[in-house]
Amino acid sequence: MKVTLIAVLSVNGKIARSNNASIDWNSKADLEWFKHITKNIGVVILGRKTFETLKSPLKGRLNIVMTRNPFESGRDDLIYTSSPPGQILEMIDKLGYTQTAVVGGQEIFTLFMKEKLVDDLYITYEPIIIDGIDLLSQIQTDVKLKFIDMKMLNSQTFMVHYAIL
């Protein structure tokens, strides 16, 4: 199972504003790129707070929401779970998927990174400085990355792809 972490960052490394988990500062180009890559992957994993910033599940993708209080969604494209990351990946594998995208927020990014389950990172950098939430919290070991690619999404915004060594 290939696990990709996808995030958009302010220049100072923030994934969201401190007082508002929604991302209201990223570009249309980033949103289009995010939609394209996550639809190709087919599965997104996100935390409850991040999911609540969406109007509805992301269309054309299986949405797996990590929460301490799971319930039955009644939808084919939405699963709520309190399972740990490794068990979630096993479930996704049993459903026939070969890849998944971890798309937020900080707690979920940190859980997957601490358990060394992430294979690569796609980080979009937006030209803004905000007061906000860091990408990762309390990672206590170095994580070495290998640069794979960089792509300009528009004249101001770029995405960097790294593999985790």
PyMOL commands that set and color helices and strands:
alter all, ss='L'
color gray80, all
select helices_A, chain A and resi 28-41+48-52+85-94+106-114
alter helices_A, ss='H'
color red, helices_A
select strands_A, chain A and resi 2-10+14-17+43-47+62-66+78-81+99-104+120-126+132-134+145-152+158-164
alter strands_A, ss='S'
color yellow, strands_A
deselect
rebuild
show_as cartoon
